[in-house]
Amino acid sequence: MSENSGVAVLDPPVPEEAAPPVRRKGKRHKHNLAGYGFLAPWLIGLFAFTLIPMVYSLYLSLTKFNLLTAPQWIGFDNYVRLFSDERYLQSIKVTLLYVVTSVPLKLAAALLVAVALNRGLKALGFYRATFYLPSLLGASVAVSVMWRQIFSRDGLVNQFLGLFGIQGSDWIGDPRYALWTLVLLSGWQFGTPMLIFLAGLKQLPQDLYEAAAIDGAGRFTVFFKITLPLLSPMVFFNLVLETINAFQTFTPAYVISNGLGGPIDSTLLYTLYLYLKGFGSMQMGYASAMAWVLFAVIGLFTAIYFWSARKWVNYAD
Amino acid sequence: MRTEKKQVHWRAHAVLIVVLVAMIYPMVWLVGASFKPENQIFSTMNPFPFAFTIANYINGWTATGNSFTVYLANSLTVSLCTVVANVASCSVAAYAFARLDFAFKRFWFAVMLGTMMLPFQATLIPQYTIFYQLNWINTFLPLVVPYLLATDAFFIFLMVQFIRGIPRELDEAAALDGAGHVRVFFSIILPLLRPALLTTTILTFIWTFNDFLRQLVYLSDHSRYTAPLGLNAFVDRASGSSYGGMLAMSVVTLVPTVAVFIVSQRRLVEGVATTGIK
């Protein structure tokens, strides 16, 4: 398996360029003028739309600010208040529950379908494209509207359950179930990780499978002892990306709850609460503090993934 | 051996088709329901309307403050401007990272990768206040201008990966002929980069067209509403009454994305598979 086979995106991509063996060493002339010339738009954007706003947001998080009057310094008050804010704690609970259920569901579905597709089936292109479509449409208002109707009291799901004589609930209106409709929506959108898994599966060395077949290994043994370990870099990559995405989910929660996070805050995902605080009640200092906590939490999750990766991600080829 | 393999395939097809039908059923139902008379929408699972009507489309088109003609035109304007801005700015930055050697290159490259992981909420509020100071609220500028400056690092990364696959001999030959970096970029790299530019175009278009939060925050006037905002206005007021119109307009806002998908699905699937993304 070659190192830079397109999908091995986790390899730090730059280094091998710097020192091609053939070129004479020591006489590497730099093109600073051209380099920074071409880089200029990105650099300006980096400072104007990312770095400076982030510093500014850190400052705002230490102030009381409603956009109309000047920010008023209050130190760490916003952060302290966060942890006595019942709705905030509820939004953390809901979000964590959403992340730790939707991400594994999505990745498991993606992996299962990818393995099922990876057998040289006919019509692979058709399957791939159709399974991918939901994740492409995923974040839109229209799909969320559709989901809301499907899970409404007299929606498609309950009509289907009715065929078996089961009386379905009002899934969207019941605080016990509303969040799970969002988890299912996320699971429905397994197309992107599926494509990545599929690309990974194609790269796996066939000789291992032939050897396993000769040894008479069963299908499950092959999957858990060969496929999954070899695919672990892709599992890792998808896990990181999908976790970050899940923390940022906004549209479906907004649409199914009419922008309120209900019923009784059961779908109050973090970003939705941040929106309500920042743009609903114009508490922009408070919302900035929320943004920084989210940033820290995502950083923490990512750090844990990278730290644990040494134990389960198999980079040997 | 052969027949055994065929049987396995047959079973795999059966399972996959069941999953596939379950997955696309909601979408088929949505389209069918949008052509049903209001009182039949929830009466049956059958997606095909008994009494076909386009009343939902006619009523829905103008049911909220403004017509969907305006919303769709706004969405297309924003999406197309974003596409042009994104393709231009990202390809320039990608050329620098992939081909030019300059001081602190590795550092900037790491920063670029880091920004890919940054949650957009982190900059949402400060960006808003900056655009507010500039008097850009309720215009399309906050939605488009950041893309002029290559803020979506994902696409830079995608193009860097692609440029690395282009043989260096090509630019070296051009350089020997006296072509400068600008010439090399425009006459060698850009034409060969076409597949990556196409992937960028398609994904940028679809993601921008479907984007909601940023449009919700920046656009407040009905005349500036995009399709997702127009549809959302429906959701706000429809509680109870016109489901038909809401479903019909959902279909309408999905049409451009699905059309782009159908035309470009092969390119798109390959692009996603080989780069790994959202």
Interface residues (C-beta under 8 A of the other chain):
Chain A: N4 G6 V7 V9 P13 V14 P15 E17 A18 R28 H29 K30 H31 N32 A34 G35 Y36 G37 F38 L39 P41 W42 L43 I44 G45 L46 A48 F49 T50 I52 P53 M54 Y56 S57 L60 F65 L67 V113 A116 L117 R119 L121 K122 A123 G125 Y127 R128 A129 T130 F131 Y132 L133 P134 L136 L137 G138 A139 S140 V141 A142 V143 V145 M146 W147 R148 Q149 I150 S152 D154 G155 L156 Q159 F160 W188 T192 L195 I196 L198 A199 M234 F237 N238 V240 L241 I244 N245 F247 Q248 F250 T251 Y254 V255 N258 G259 T271 L274 Y275 G278 F279 M284 A287 S288 M290 A291 W292 L294 F295 I298 T302
Chain B: V8 H9 A12 H13 V15 L16 V19 L20 M23 I24 Y25 P26 M27 W29 L30 A33 F42 T44 M45 S89 V92 A93 Y95 A96 F97 L100 D101 F102 A103 K105 R106 W108 F109 V111 M112 T115 M117 L118 P119 F120 Q121 A122 T123 L124 I125 P126 Q127 Y128 T129 I130 Y132 P146 L148 L149 A150 T151 I156 V160 Q161 R164 G180 H181 F185 I206 W207 N210 D211 F212 L213 L216 V217 P228 L231 N232 F234 V235 D236 S239 Y243 M246 L247 S250 V251 T253 L254 T257 V258 F261 Q265 R266 L268 V269 V272 A273 T274 T275 G276 I277 K278
